[in-house]
């Protein structure tokens, strides 16, 4: 083994050891709980997770809500990332700092803030009543909308940063060339910039979707009984009913569903993004 190979192996040893200890071994243990009990191999836990009407409904609800969060984060964050990529100098650095500032605050604190805002006597209801728009407080908290808004607020900075990173790599010479050839700004954006930014859009949507699948605190605090997500069900199985096998099986099903949706997204949209990026990314 050469000195370079030895150095590379030593540098990779720590992250590989951490990955094995913190991810692979726990996943192996979760799989063991799913398929084995005190009497040996069993498929009962997985079968229950895949066939029980309540679990299937909660899983589908989780997937739909996560897809909605991902789509809205991309739609809201795209203009912000676009204008951020057009900035330069101290103003750009200041805006990046302001966007990342919410990430410094705990998710728990940010979720409790929405209880203050959306509560029956919260800021939003008080404002609507003072303006005469409504006569009595609206039910804004403990609803599907509250979960959606709170989740978007937590994940939107990540979506913006991912898309901004992809947009900052786009070769702006192509856009200037289109303008010189007579294309209006809207056409240059639609034909050149938008396709070249699709890699960032897809990556952002997939990452936000996967993160949303595992949300626990937000739906538990601002959602109602009908707005629970699969992570809340898993926590109930582990902490209250003490059915670790079923909880582990639900976690495996959630992982498989997330990987399947992410893979399908890349298969459907990834080819378009890869083709559009040919020659359009700075080397």
NORDA-V43853 format. One record per pair of residues at least 24 apart in sequence whose C-alpha atoms are under 7 Angstrom apart, sorted by sequence separation. I is the first residue (numbers start at 1). GAP is how many residues later the second one is. D is the distance in Angstrom with one decimal. If there is no record, write none. Layout:
i:I gap:GAP d:D
i:I gap:GAP d:D
//
This chain:
i:115 gap:26 d:6.7
i:170 gap:26 d:6.7
i:167 gap:30 d:5.7
i:166 gap:31 d:6.3
i:166 gap:34 d:4.9
i:114 gap:36 d:6.8
i:163 gap:37 d:4.6
i:162 gap:38 d:6.2
i:163 gap:38 d:5.9
i:111 gap:39 d:6.4
i:163 gap:41 d:6.5
i:162 gap:42 d:5.8
i:159 gap:45 d:5.2
i:107 gap:47 d:6.8
i:210 gap:48 d:6.1
i:159 gap:49 d:6.9
i:155 gap:53 d:6.7
i:206 gap:56 d:5.8
i:100 gap:57 d:6.2
i:99 gap:58 d:5.8
i:151 gap:67 d:6.7
i:150 gap:68 d:6.8
i:147 gap:71 d:6.4
i:147 gap:72 d:5.5
i:199 gap:74 d:5.4
i:147 gap:75 d:5.9
i:198 gap:75 d:5.4
i:146 gap:76 d:6.0
i:147 gap:76 d:5.5
i:146 gap:77 d:6.6
i:196 gap:77 d:7.0
i:195 gap:78 d:6.7
i:69 gap:79 d:6.4
i:73 gap:79 d:6.1
i:77 gap:79 d:6.5
i:81 gap:79 d:5.3
i:85 gap:79 d:5.9
i:144 gap:79 d:6.2
i:80 gap:80 d:6.7
i:84 gap:80 d:6.9
i:142 gap:80 d:4.8
i:143 gap:80 d:5.1
i:196 gap:80 d:5.7
i:141 gap:81 d:5.9
i:142 gap:81 d:4.1
i:143 gap:81 d:5.4
i:195 gap:81 d:5.7
i:196 gap:81 d:5.2
i:69 gap:82 d:6.8
i:77 gap:82 d:6.3
i:78 gap:82 d:6.7
i:81 gap:82 d:6.0
i:82 gap:82 d:6.7
i:85 gap:82 d:6.2
i:142 gap:82 d:4.3
i:69 gap:83 d:5.8
i:73 gap:83 d:5.3
i:77 gap:83 d:5.0
i:81 gap:83 d:4.7
i:85 gap:83 d:5.5
i:144 gap:83 d:5.8
i:143 gap:84 d:6.9
i:196 gap:84 d:6.5
i:74 gap:85 d:6.4
i:78 gap:85 d:6.9
i:73 gap:86 d:6.3
i:111 gap:107 d:6.0
i:115 gap:107 d:6.7
i:108 gap:109 d:6.7
i:171 gap:109 d:5.3
i:170 gap:110 d:5.9
i:171 gap:110 d:5.3
i:170 gap:111 d:4.7
i:171 gap:111 d:5.3
i:169 gap:112 d:5.6
i:170 gap:112 d:6.0
i:169 gap:113 d:5.5
i:74 gap:127 d:6.7
i:74 gap:131 d:6.4
i:71 gap:134 d:6.6
i:70 gap:135 d:5.0
i:70 gap:138 d:5.2
i:70 gap:139 d:5.1
i:67 gap:142 d:5.8
i:66 gap:143 d:5.2
i:66 gap:146 d:5.0
i:66 gap:147 d:5.8
i:63 gap:150 d:6.7
i:62 gap:151 d:6.3
i:62 gap:167 d:5.2
i:62 gap:168 d:6.3
i:58 gap:171 d:6.0
i:59 gap:171 d:5.6
i:58 gap:172 d:5.8
i:45 gap:200 d:6.1
i:49 gap:200 d:6.4
i:45 gap:201 d:4.9
i:49 gap:201 d:5.6
i:46 gap:203 d:5.3
i:45 gap:204 d:5.8
i:33 gap:211 d:6.8
i:34 gap:211 d:4.9
i:33 gap:212 d:4.9
i:34 gap:212 d:6.6
i:34 gap:214 d:5.3
i:33 gap:215 d:6.1
i:34 gap:215 d:4.7
i:31 gap:217 d:7.0
i:30 gap:218 d:5.4
//
